[in-house]
């Protein structure tokens, strides 16, 4: 037997309705905010992620699925969605469209990492990308999209944490201050952060190793080193959240794991779903488009893992309704052609319907219809055909009634 690759998961027919429900909620929400879908390839040139995501990140250093194709080109399965959208924005001249340009995607992403609950080597990401405006208002609008999705799903107890990690003008000063603070305890940190100390000290604040968390507990706050522009931007963000009545916390330790972030960063956190409790994370990345070869263009967005969101829904005890169960099951008594004609009429009117195709007995058909979750069973035999009627059984109440065949569609659609 050939088994499924480690870190991947099948979505079974008995579970797919949950994904459809979730994606429907997401699409309904983004439509309210005026977003349009963008779809980018599953793989890109490796250079895109090296330049966009950052060569010092764990994703680029350890987690990418990279291979040489038959044209001797280095190709990578996308480990996240933002860099590909930036490439799409540049290559297709989307800067000519009215700004801000509001986009979203739902896509598989691939990362070679240790599989765990809600974090697979192939997982699925919903992302929002807003281009063309460098304003606190657009930052908050982006956060509100995520919040509205959580609210529409009935998820409670999610905390919004916000921070500002500065820009190219003020971050070097903070990096130096952080290095000065960490220098004396460098030998007490994990090997990865000892390397980050040289390449990207800001990411040490994001380390989950207890040794590093202890060393960074008293680290200086990035908010104390912001330039006037970044400080003003942060003040506007939190002021807007206050005025809109959005609950949040300022957390100077939030830095996010990708190099392209500047200014605003944020996370939505649920504390009771395990150690890795971040449900959604994002921020502003004003330098990304220029970094991958385009003209400078401000942008803000976030990514949200669908597997982790489904786990959050489950942890909250929220039941996802199965709206895809067949509504009507036709149980013919040696009248398969007639039954298939009735099924066709129901489907033509938008009613989901099935009929027996295995020659089962009526009793067996009833059991099968019950397992399918059919709302109604229609029994058709010689007597019913002769009289122009059918027997309609409500599977929930167990009640049966005789309905004129000519009225069957209207009867079912009216319920």
C-alpha positions as CSV (number, residue, x, y, z in Angstrom):
1,X,0.0,0.0,0.0
2,X,1.2,3.5,-0.8
3,X,0.6,5.8,2.1
4,X,-0.1,9.5,2.2
5,X,3.1,11.7,2.5
6,X,3.9,12.8,6.0
7,X,2.5,16.2,6.9
8,X,-0.4,16.0,4.4
9,X,-4.0,15.1,5.0
10,X,-7.0,13.9,2.9
11,X,-10.2,15.9,3.1
12,X,-12.8,13.1,3.1
13,X,-16.3,13.4,1.5
14,X,-17.8,13.3,5.0
15,X,-15.7,16.4,6.0
16,X,-15.6,18.5,2.9
17,X,-18.8,20.4,3.8
18,X,-16.9,22.0,6.6
19,X,-14.4,23.4,4.2
20,X,-17.1,24.6,1.9
21,X,-18.9,26.3,4.8
22,X,-15.7,28.0,5.9
23,X,-14.8,29.2,2.5
24,X,-18.4,30.5,1.9
25,X,-18.2,32.5,5.1
26,X,-14.8,34.0,4.1
27,X,-16.1,34.9,0.6
28,X,-19.2,36.5,2.0
29,X,-17.1,38.6,4.4
30,X,-14.6,39.8,1.8
31,X,-17.4,40.7,-0.5
32,X,-18.7,43.1,2.1
33,X,-15.3,44.8,2.2
34,X,-15.1,45.0,-1.6
35,X,-12.2,42.6,-2.1
36,X,-11.6,40.6,-5.3
37,X,-9.9,37.3,-5.7
38,X,-6.4,36.8,-7.1
39,X,-5.0,33.4,-8.0
40,X,-1.3,32.8,-8.4
41,X,0.6,29.7,-9.4
42,X,1.4,26.9,-7.0
43,X,5.1,27.3,-7.7
44,X,7.3,30.3,-8.4
45,X,11.0,31.0,-9.2
46,X,12.9,30.4,-5.9
47,X,14.4,33.9,-6.1
48,X,11.0,35.4,-5.5
49,X,10.8,34.0,-2.0
50,X,14.5,34.5,-1.2
51,X,14.2,38.2,-2.0
52,X,10.6,38.7,-0.8
53,X,10.3,36.5,2.3
54,X,13.9,37.0,3.3
55,X,17.0,34.8,3.3
56,X,17.3,34.9,7.1
57,X,13.8,33.5,7.7
58,X,13.2,29.9,8.8
59,X,10.9,29.5,5.7
60,X,13.7,30.2,3.2
61,X,16.5,28.6,5.3
62,X,14.8,25.4,6.3
63,X,11.2,24.9,5.1
64,X,10.9,25.5,1.3
65,X,10.2,22.7,-1.1
66,X,12.7,23.6,-3.8
67,X,13.7,21.7,-6.9
68,X,15.5,22.1,-10.2
69,X,13.1,21.7,-13.2
70,X,13.9,20.2,-16.6
71,X,14.9,23.7,-17.8
72,X,17.6,23.8,-15.0
73,X,15.6,26.5,-13.2
74,X,15.2,26.6,-9.4
75,X,11.5,26.3,-8.6
76,X,9.8,26.5,-5.2
77,X,6.3,25.4,-4.1
78,X,4.9,28.5,-2.6
79,X,5.5,28.6,1.2
80,X,3.2,31.6,1.7
81,X,0.9,33.8,-0.5
82,X,2.1,37.4,-0.2
83,X,5.3,37.3,-2.3
84,X,3.4,35.7,-5.2
85,X,0.8,38.4,-5.1
86,X,3.5,41.0,-5.2
87,X,5.0,39.4,-8.3
88,X,1.6,39.3,-9.9
89,X,1.0,43.0,-9.0
90,X,4.2,44.0,-10.8
91,X,4.1,41.6,-13.8
92,X,0.5,42.4,-14.7
93,X,0.7,46.2,-14.2
94,X,-2.0,46.2,-11.5
95,X,-0.6,49.6,-10.2
96,X,-2.6,51.1,-13.0
97,X,-5.9,50.1,-11.3
98,X,-7.7,52.4,-8.8
99,X,-6.1,52.3,-5.4
100,X,-6.3,50.9,-2.8
101,X,-6.4,47.6,-4.7
102,X,-8.2,45.1,-2.4
103,X,-7.4,41.4,-3.1
104,X,-7.7,38.0,-1.4
105,X,-6.7,34.5,-2.1
106,X,-7.4,30.9,-0.8
107,X,-4.5,28.7,-1.7
108,X,-2.5,25.6,-0.7
109,X,1.0,26.5,0.8
110,X,3.9,24.1,1.4
111,X,6.5,24.1,4.2
112,X,8.8,21.4,5.2
113,X,8.4,21.5,9.0
114,X,7.5,19.2,11.9
115,X,3.8,18.4,11.4
116,X,1.5,19.3,14.3
117,X,-2.2,20.1,14.9
118,X,-3.3,22.7,12.5
119,X,0.2,23.0,10.9
120,X,0.8,20.6,8.0
121,X,3.5,20.5,5.3
122,X,0.7,21.1,2.9
123,X,-1.9,23.4,4.4
124,X,-4.3,26.0,3.2
125,X,-4.1,29.7,3.6
126,X,-6.6,32.5,3.3
127,X,-4.9,35.8,2.7
128,X,-5.8,39.5,2.3
129,X,-3.6,41.9,0.3
130,X,-4.3,45.7,0.2
131,X,-2.1,47.7,-2.1
132,X,-1.5,51.4,-2.8
133,X,-2.3,53.3,0.4
134,X,0.0,53.9,3.5
135,X,-2.7,54.8,6.0
136,X,-3.6,53.7,9.5
137,X,-7.2,53.5,8.3
138,X,-6.3,50.7,5.8
139,X,-4.4,48.9,8.5
140,X,-7.4,48.9,10.7
141,X,-9.7,48.0,7.8
142,X,-7.5,44.9,7.2
143,X,-7.8,43.9,10.9
144,X,-11.6,44.3,10.7
145,X,-11.8,41.8,7.9
146,X,-10.3,39.1,10.1
147,X,-12.4,40.2,13.0
148,X,-15.6,40.0,11.0
149,X,-14.8,36.5,9.8
150,X,-14.3,35.3,13.4
151,X,-17.6,37.1,14.4
152,X,-19.5,35.5,11.5
153,X,-18.3,32.1,12.7
154,X,-19.3,32.7,16.3
155,X,-15.7,32.4,17.6
156,X,-15.4,34.1,21.0
157,X,-12.4,35.0,23.1
158,X,-10.0,36.0,20.4
159,X,-7.5,38.7,21.3
160,X,-6.1,41.2,18.8
161,X,-2.5,42.1,19.6
162,X,-0.9,45.0,17.7
163,X,2.6,46.5,17.5
164,X,4.8,48.7,15.3
165,X,8.2,47.4,14.3
166,X,9.4,50.5,12.7
167,X,10.9,51.1,9.2
168,X,14.3,51.4,7.6
169,X,14.9,54.7,9.3
170,X,14.3,53.7,12.9
171,X,14.7,49.9,13.0
172,X,18.5,49.9,12.8
173,X,18.7,51.9,16.0
174,X,16.5,49.4,17.7
175,X,18.4,46.5,16.4
176,X,21.6,47.9,17.9
177,X,19.9,48.6,21.2
178,X,18.5,45.0,21.2
179,X,22.0,43.6,20.5
180,X,23.5,45.6,23.3
181,X,20.9,44.2,25.7
182,X,21.3,40.6,24.5
183,X,25.1,40.5,24.2
184,X,25.8,39.6,27.8
185,X,23.5,36.6,27.6
186,X,24.2,35.4,24.1
187,X,25.5,32.1,25.3
188,X,22.2,31.4,27.2
189,X,20.1,31.6,24.0
190,X,19.2,28.7,21.6
191,X,21.6,28.1,18.7
192,X,19.1,29.6,16.2
193,X,18.8,32.9,18.0
194,X,22.6,33.0,18.4
195,X,22.7,33.2,14.6
196,X,19.8,35.6,14.5
197,X,21.8,37.9,16.8
198,X,24.0,38.7,13.8
199,X,21.5,38.4,10.9
200,X,18.2,39.6,12.3
201,X,18.1,40.3,16.1
202,X,14.4,41.4,15.9
203,X,13.3,37.9,15.3
204,X,14.8,36.7,18.6
205,X,11.7,38.4,20.2
206,X,9.5,35.8,18.4
207,X,11.4,32.8,19.7
208,X,9.3,30.3,21.7
209,X,12.3,28.7,23.4
210,X,12.1,29.3,27.2
211,X,15.8,30.2,27.3
212,X,15.4,33.0,24.8
213,X,12.1,34.2,26.3
214,X,13.9,34.6,29.6
215,X,16.7,36.7,28.1
216,X,14.3,38.9,26.1
217,X,11.8,39.4,29.0
218,X,13.5,42.7,29.9
219,X,14.5,43.7,26.4
220,X,13.9,47.3,25.3
221,X,10.6,48.0,23.6
222,X,10.7,48.8,19.9
223,X,8.0,51.4,20.4
224,X,10.6,53.5,22.3
225,X,12.7,53.7,19.2
226,X,10.2,54.6,16.5
227,X,10.8,57.5,14.2
228,X,8.2,60.3,14.1
229,X,6.4,58.8,11.0
230,X,6.2,55.3,12.5
231,X,5.2,56.6,16.0
232,X,2.4,58.8,14.4
233,X,1.2,55.9,12.3
234,X,1.0,53.6,15.4
235,X,-0.8,56.2,17.4
236,X,-3.4,56.6,14.6
237,X,-3.9,52.8,14.5
238,X,-4.6,52.4,18.2
239,X,-6.7,55.6,18.3
240,X,-8.9,54.2,15.5
241,X,-9.3,50.9,17.2
242,X,-10.3,52.8,20.4
243,X,-12.9,54.9,18.6
244,X,-14.3,51.9,16.8
245,X,-14.7,50.0,20.1
246,X,-12.4,47.1,19.0
247,X,-10.7,45.3,21.9
248,X,-6.9,45.0,21.5
249,X,-3.7,44.9,23.3
250,X,-0.4,46.5,22.4
251,X,2.4,43.8,22.5
252,X,5.9,45.1,21.7
253,X,7.1,41.5,21.4
254,X,5.2,40.9,18.2
255,X,7.5,40.9,15.2
256,X,6.1,38.3,12.8
257,X,8.3,35.7,11.2
258,X,8.9,37.2,7.7
259,X,11.4,39.9,6.8
260,X,9.1,42.0,4.6
261,X,7.1,43.5,7.5
262,X,7.4,47.2,8.3
263,X,5.4,49.5,10.7
264,X,2.2,47.8,11.8
265,X,2.1,44.1,12.7
266,X,-0.8,42.3,14.4
267,X,-2.0,38.9,15.5
268,X,-5.3,37.4,16.5
269,X,-4.7,34.9,19.3
270,X,-6.8,32.3,21.0
271,X,-5.3,31.1,24.2
272,X,-7.1,27.8,24.7
273,X,-6.3,25.9,21.6
274,X,-2.8,24.8,22.4
275,X,0.7,26.2,22.6
276,X,0.6,27.7,19.1
277,X,-2.4,29.9,19.6
278,X,-2.0,32.5,16.8
279,X,-5.0,32.1,14.5
280,X,-4.2,34.9,12.2
281,X,-1.2,37.2,11.6
282,X,-0.3,40.1,9.4
283,X,0.9,43.6,9.0
284,X,2.2,46.3,6.7
285,X,4.9,45.6,4.1
286,X,5.7,48.8,2.3
287,X,9.0,47.7,0.9
288,X,8.0,44.3,-0.6
289,X,7.0,45.4,-4.1
290,X,10.3,47.3,-4.5
291,X,12.2,44.4,-3.1
292,X,11.0,42.0,-5.7
293,X,11.6,44.3,-8.6
294,X,8.7,46.8,-8.8
295,X,8.2,50.5,-8.1
296,X,7.7,51.3,-4.4
297,X,4.1,50.7,-3.4
298,X,2.7,50.5,0.2
299,X,0.8,47.4,1.2
300,X,-0.8,45.7,4.2
301,X,-2.4,42.3,4.7
302,X,-2.6,39.1,6.7
303,X,-2.6,35.3,6.4
304,X,-4.9,32.8,8.1
305,X,-4.5,29.1,8.1
306,X,-7.8,27.3,7.3
307,X,-6.8,24.1,9.2
308,X,-6.0,26.1,12.3
309,X,-9.3,28.0,11.9
310,X,-11.2,24.7,11.7
311,X,-9.5,23.5,14.9
312,X,-10.4,26.8,16.6
313,X,-14.1,26.3,15.6
314,X,-14.0,22.8,17.0
315,X,-12.3,23.9,20.2
316,X,-15.1,26.5,20.6
317,X,-17.8,23.8,20.4
318,X,-19.3,25.4,17.2
319,X,-21.2,23.0,15.1
320,X,-20.8,23.5,11.4
321,X,-24.1,22.7,9.6
322,X,-24.0,20.3,6.7
323,X,-25.9,22.1,4.0
324,X,-24.8,19.7,1.3
325,X,-27.0,16.7,2.3
326,X,-29.3,15.4,-0.4
327,X,-32.8,16.8,0.0
328,X,-34.8,14.1,-1.7
329,X,-34.1,10.4,-2.3
330,X,-36.3,8.6,-4.9
331,X,-36.9,4.9,-3.9
332,X,-38.3,3.1,-7.0
333,X,-40.0,-0.3,-7.0
334,X,-38.7,-1.7,-10.3
335,X,-39.3,1.7,-11.9
336,X,-35.8,3.0,-12.3
337,X,-36.4,4.9,-15.6
338,X,-39.4,6.6,-14.2
339,X,-37.5,7.4,-11.0
340,X,-34.6,8.9,-12.9
341,X,-37.0,11.1,-14.9
342,X,-38.5,12.4,-11.6
343,X,-35.0,13.0,-10.3
344,X,-34.1,15.0,-13.4
345,X,-37.2,17.2,-12.9
346,X,-36.3,17.9,-9.3
347,X,-32.7,18.8,-10.2
348,X,-33.9,21.1,-13.0
349,X,-35.8,23.1,-10.3
350,X,-32.7,23.3,-8.1
351,X,-33.6,20.5,-5.7
352,X,-30.8,18.1,-4.8
353,X,-32.0,14.6,-5.5
354,X,-30.8,11.0,-5.9
355,X,-32.4,7.7,-6.8
356,X,-31.5,4.1,-6.4
357,X,-29.0,2.8,-8.9
358,X,-28.1,-0.5,-7.2
359,X,-31.5,-2.4,-7.4
360,X,-31.9,-2.4,-3.6
361,X,-35.1,-3.4,-1.8
362,X,-37.3,-0.6,-0.4
363,X,-36.1,-1.4,3.1
364,X,-32.4,-1.2,2.0
365,X,-33.1,2.0,0.2
366,X,-34.7,3.5,3.3
367,X,-31.6,2.7,5.3
368,X,-29.3,4.1,2.6
369,X,-31.4,7.3,2.4
370,X,-31.1,7.7,6.2
371,X,-27.4,7.3,6.1
372,X,-27.2,10.0,3.4
373,X,-29.1,12.3,5.6
374,X,-31.9,12.8,3.1
375,X,-34.7,15.0,4.3
376,X,-37.4,13.2,2.2
377,X,-37.8,9.8,0.5
378,X,-40.2,9.5,-2.4
379,X,-41.5,5.9,-3.0
380,X,-42.6,5.2,-6.6
381,X,-44.2,1.9,-7.6
382,X,-46.7,0.6,-10.2
383,X,-49.7,1.7,-8.1
384,X,-48.3,5.2,-7.6
385,X,-47.6,5.6,-11.4
386,X,-51.1,4.4,-12.3
387,X,-52.7,6.9,-9.9
388,X,-50.3,9.8,-10.7
389,X,-49.1,10.1,-7.1
390,X,-46.1,9.3,-5.0
391,X,-45.6,8.5,-1.3
392,X,-43.5,11.3,0.3
393,X,-41.9,10.4,3.6
394,X,-40.4,13.0,6.0
395,X,-37.3,11.3,7.3
396,X,-37.1,13.5,10.4
397,X,-40.7,13.0,11.6
398,X,-41.3,9.6,10.0
399,X,-44.7,10.9,8.6
400,X,-45.8,9.8,5.1
401,X,-48.3,11.4,2.8
402,X,-49.6,10.9,-0.7
403,X,-48.7,13.8,-3.1
404,X,-49.7,14.2,-6.7
405,X,-46.7,13.7,-8.9
406,X,-47.5,17.0,-10.7
407,X,-47.2,18.8,-7.3
408,X,-44.1,17.0,-6.0
409,X,-41.6,19.8,-6.9
410,X,-43.8,22.6,-5.5
411,X,-44.5,20.6,-2.4
412,X,-40.8,20.0,-1.6
413,X,-39.6,23.5,-2.6
414,X,-42.3,24.9,-0.3
415,X,-40.8,23.3,2.7
